Amino acid sequence: MKLISIFIVFLVVGTLKVQGQTAQDTLDIKKVALAYIESQHNPNPKQMEDALHPRIVKRSVFKSKKAKKDYISEFSAENLVILAETYNANGDKFPKNPKKEIKLLDVSLLTASVKLIADEWFDYMHIVKTNGEWKIINVLWQYNNVSEHQ
């Protein structure tokens, strides 16, 4: 019985090691999430493009005042690269020292869930590892002040 218990412990520990992320994965995931927000702080479309999977979709819920209905806003990779180039072109969209807090919610061998907390909003990101690189494939975001979603 004792031998079986030891075998089970080794099996579980071995499985956890195979499925977990490495220290480099953690750094790379954080780097990609930071590139997403920093490319908007200091307009840099190349930095944004490098952080994104080509099939990314960024979504949020907004309310149409006229229709009095909620709808889903969607951005593609192309939209996000243009956003990085234009959103803060005048340097007036963020505070001097903008907030950019990254929380790893869950990380596995090929996927990660991350929460980015910025000054006026937060983003939930799904990040995937493809061809050895971590890339953002989904973003769901919301303003802190939900009245901004009107």
LINDA-V275880 format. One record per helix or strand of 2 or more residues. SS is the DSSP state (2 for helix, 1 for strand). FROM is the first residue (numbers start at 1). LEN is the number of residues. If there is no record, write none. Layout:
ss->(SS	SS)
from->(FROM	FROM)
len->(LEN	LEN)
//
This chain:
ss->(2	2	2	1	1	2	1	1	1	1	2)
from->(2	23	45	52	69	77	100	111	121	133	146)
len->(18	19	7	13	7	10	8	8	10	11	4)
//
